[in-house]
Amino acid sequence: MKQVSLLAADHSNPNTGLSGTIKLKPAVLFSSAAERAQMVREYYKGYSSRLGREMEALIFGATGLPVVVFPTSCGRFFDFEDRGMVAALAAKIDSGQFQLFCVDSVDAESWYNRAYAPRWRITRHLRYEDYLLHELLPLIRQRNPDPRLLSLGCSFGGYHAVNIALRHPDLFTGFVSLSGAFDLKSFLGGYYDQECYYNLPTHYLPNLTDPWFLDRFRQNSYVLATGQDDQCLAQNQALGRILSDLQIPHQLHIWDAKNSHDWPTWQRMVREYL
């Protein structure tokens, strides 16, 4: 895939919801759709006022259904590319079916940060969600007019993909989770409050009766994929049962594959379900 430098534009305009300046080469302007079609791989770096730090992302493709891609546990924005997942989707990206927005994580500062109290960790996670909704999404909408929006992730990234899509079904029209982990109560050392509850899908979904959410869930597209030997198999089956009980259309695929909780299987899965 071809590489180009991202526009060296200031994104601090409060009307866009963006913050930060892209720190790359001088601006490359695209005056037509044909020229934009050559823009395949882009790097973005900007300061997040909500997180108080710089955040990075990689964008693959120029058009198509926009997909927010979450890395695995404590992962980075470049992992999806480094682990062969972008290559697995290269034909679909180059043909304009999908545009990937591979984001950074703050897992090491939130769920995995045992140096801080659980209350602080869940607060950090919520600030990450604020970053995604109020800083990343405006960037996506600026770059891609498609009204649809998909979330995608493997393992712990599957948790992020599922949780944000279910918490905001008006913004995310679907998710694809590969070997996702959804019940993170053990990360909190026994601590549990309302905000923890509303960020654990297998906890808040069974009690959900609000038609605003249920109606939107039933219009969206949800895919769970896991393996027979996957350490997260039971959690995927449990979430699948909950979705069925709520009459929410979804797909649950269980692969008969060895070492299914690993990148080679996820490469095959992502080709199949994206």
C-alpha positions in Angstrom: 0.0 0.0 0.0 1.2 3.5 -0.8 2.2 5.9 2.0 1.7 9.6 2.1 2.2 12.3 4.7 -0.8 13.4 6.6 -1.9 17.0 6.2 0.1 19.2 8.5 -2.9 21.0 9.7 -3.8 22.5 13.1 -6.8 20.7 14.5 -7.3 22.9 17.6 -10.5 24.5 16.2 -13.1 24.2 19.0 -15.8 23.8 16.4 -14.4 20.5 15.3 -13.9 19.0 18.7 -10.3 18.2 17.8 -7.2 19.1 19.7 -3.6 18.9 18.6 -1.4 19.6 15.7 -0.2 16.9 13.2 3.5 17.0 13.3 4.6 15.7 9.9 5.8 17.0 6.6 4.4 20.1 4.8 0.7 19.9 3.7 -0.3 17.7 0.9 -3.6 19.0 -0.5 -6.0 16.8 -2.4 -8.3 18.5 -4.8 -10.3 15.6 -6.1 -11.6 12.2 -5.1 -9.2 10.6 -7.5 -6.3 12.2 -5.7 -7.6 11.3 -2.3 -7.9 7.6 -3.5 -4.0 7.6 -3.5 -4.0 8.3 0.2 -3.7 4.9 1.8 -1.7 5.1 5.0 -1.6 8.2 7.3 -0.1 8.9 10.7 -1.8 11.3 13.2 -0.4 12.7 16.4 -2.3 15.2 18.5 -2.6 16.4 22.1 -5.7 15.2 23.9 -7.0 17.8 26.4 -9.2 15.1 28.0 -6.3 12.7 28.6 -3.7 15.3 29.2 -1.3 13.6 26.8 -0.5 13.1 23.1 -2.4 10.4 21.3 -1.4 8.7 18.1 -3.3 6.9 15.4 -2.8 5.3 12.0 -5.4 5.7 9.2 -5.6 3.1 6.4 -7.7 3.8 3.3 -9.4 6.9 1.8 -13.0 5.8 1.6 -15.5 3.2 2.7 -17.1 2.2 6.0 -15.1 3.8 8.8 -13.7 1.3 11.4 -12.3 2.3 14.8 -9.6 -0.4 15.6 -8.6 -1.0 19.2 -5.3 -2.7 20.1 -5.0 -5.6 22.5 -4.1 -5.3 26.2 -1.9 -2.2 26.7 -1.3 -2.2 23.0 -0.4 0.6 20.6 -1.9 2.1 17.5 0.6 0.4 15.3 0.0 -3.2 16.5 -2.8 -3.9 14.0 -0.4 -3.2 11.2 2.7 -4.9 12.7 0.7 -8.1 13.4 -0.4 -8.5 9.8 -4.0 -7.5 10.3 -3.9 -4.6 7.9 -2.2 -6.8 5.3 -5.0 -9.3 5.8 -7.5 -6.6 4.8 -5.3 -4.9 2.2 -7.5 -5.8 -0.8 -10.7 -4.5 0.9 -9.0 -1.3 2.1 -7.5 -0.6 -1.4 -10.8 -1.2 -3.1 -12.5 1.4 -0.9 -14.7 -1.0 1.2 -13.2 0.1 4.6 -11.2 2.9 6.1 -9.4 1.9 9.3 -8.7 4.3 12.2 -6.2 2.4 14.4 -6.2 4.1 17.8 -3.9 4.1 20.8 -4.9 2.6 24.2 -4.5 3.9 27.7 -5.0 0.4 29.3 -1.7 0.7 31.2 -3.1 3.8 32.8 -6.6 2.4 33.5 -7.6 -1.2 33.8 -4.1 -2.5 34.1 -2.7 0.2 36.4 -2.6 -1.5 39.7 -0.4 1.2 41.2 -3.6 3.3 41.5 -6.9 2.7 43.2 -9.7 1.1 41.1 -11.8 4.3 41.4 -9.0 6.2 39.7 -8.6 3.5 37.0 -12.3 3.5 36.0 -12.2 7.3 35.8 -9.2 7.1 33.5 -11.1 4.7 31.3 -14.0 7.1 31.1 -11.7 9.9 30.1 -10.5 7.6 27.3 -14.0 7.2 26.2 -14.4 11.0 26.2 -11.3 11.3 24.0 -12.8 8.8 21.6 -16.2 10.4 21.4 -15.2 14.1 21.4 -11.7 14.1 19.8 -11.3 11.0 17.6 -14.8 10.8 16.2 -14.9 14.4 15.0 -11.6 13.6 13.1 -13.3 10.6 11.6 -16.3 12.5 10.5 -14.1 15.2 9.1 -12.3 12.7 7.0 -15.2 10.3 6.1 -18.8 11.3 5.4 -20.2 7.7 5.7 -22.8 7.8 8.5 -22.0 4.2 9.5 -19.3 3.5 12.1 -17.9 0.1 13.1 -15.7 -0.8 16.1 -13.2 -3.7 15.9 -10.8 -5.3 18.3 -9.0 -8.5 19.4 -8.9 -9.8 22.9 -8.9 -6.8 25.3 -9.5 -4.7 22.2 -12.6 -6.7 21.7 -13.8 -5.4 25.0 -13.3 -1.8 24.0 -15.0 -2.4 20.6 -18.1 -4.1 22.2 -18.4 -1.7 25.2 -18.3 1.5 23.3 -20.6 0.3 20.6 -23.2 -0.9 23.1 -22.9 2.3 25.2 -23.3 4.5 22.1 -25.5 2.6 19.6 -26.5 5.9 18.0 -22.8 6.6 17.0 -21.5 3.1 16.4 -23.6 1.0 14.0 -21.9 -2.3 14.8 -18.9 -4.1 16.2 -16.6 -7.0 15.3 -15.0 -8.6 18.3 -12.4 -11.3 17.9 -11.7 -13.3 21.1 -13.1 -10.5 23.2 -13.0 -10.4 27.0 -16.0 -8.7 28.5 -16.2 -9.3 32.3 -13.4 -7.3 33.8 -14.6 -7.3 37.4 -11.4 -9.1 38.5 -9.3 -6.2 37.3 -10.8 -4.0 40.0 -9.8 -6.0 43.1 -13.3 -6.2 44.5 -14.1 -2.6 43.9 -17.5 -2.1 42.2 -19.7 1.0 41.7 -22.2 2.3 39.2 -19.6 3.4 36.6 -17.9 -0.1 36.8 -21.3 -1.7 36.3 -22.1 0.4 33.2 -18.7 -0.5 31.6 -19.1 -4.3 31.9 -21.4 -5.5 29.1 -22.2 -8.8 30.7 -23.4 -6.9 33.8 -25.5 -4.0 32.4 -27.0 -5.7 29.4 -29.2 -8.3 31.2 -31.0 -5.6 33.1 -31.4 -3.2 30.2 -35.0 -2.3 29.4 -34.7 1.1 27.8 -36.3 1.0 24.4 -34.0 3.8 23.2 -31.0 1.4 23.4 -32.9 -1.8 22.5 -34.4 -0.3 19.3 -30.9 0.9 18.1 -29.2 -2.4 19.0 -31.7 -4.2 16.9 -30.9 -2.1 13.9 -27.1 -2.5 14.2 -24.7 -5.3 13.3 -22.8 -7.3 15.9 -20.3 -10.1 15.4 -18.6 -12.2 18.0 -15.9 -14.6 16.9 -13.8 -16.9 19.2 -12.4 -20.4 19.2 -13.0 -23.7 20.8 -9.8 -23.5 22.8 -10.0 -19.7 23.4 -9.6 -18.6 27.0 -12.4 -16.1 26.3 -14.8 -18.7 24.8 -17.1 -18.8 27.9 -17.4 -15.0 28.0 -18.3 -14.8 24.3 -20.9 -17.5 24.8 -22.3 -15.7 27.8 -22.6 -12.4 25.8 -24.2 -14.2 22.9 -26.8 -15.7 25.3 -27.5 -12.2 26.7 -28.0 -10.7 23.2 -30.3 -13.6 22.3 -32.4 -13.1 25.4 -32.8 -9.4 24.5 -33.7 -10.4 20.9 -30.7 -8.4 19.6 -29.6 -9.8 16.2 -26.0 -10.9 16.2 -23.6 -13.5 15.0 -21.5 -15.8 17.3 -18.9 -17.8 15.5 -16.8 -20.4 17.3 -13.8 -21.6 15.3 -12.4 -25.1 15.5 -8.8 -23.9 15.4 -5.8 -24.5 17.5 -4.2 -21.5 19.4 -7.3 -19.5 18.4 -6.4 -16.6 20.8 -3.6 -15.4 18.6 -2.8 -13.3 15.6 -2.8 -15.9 12.8 -6.3 -17.0 13.7 -7.4 -13.3 14.0 -6.0 -12.6 10.6 -8.3 -15.3 9.2 -11.2 -14.1 11.2 -10.9 -10.5 10.2 -10.9 -11.4 6.5 -14.1 -13.4 7.1 -16.1 -11.0 9.2 -15.0 -7.5 8.0 
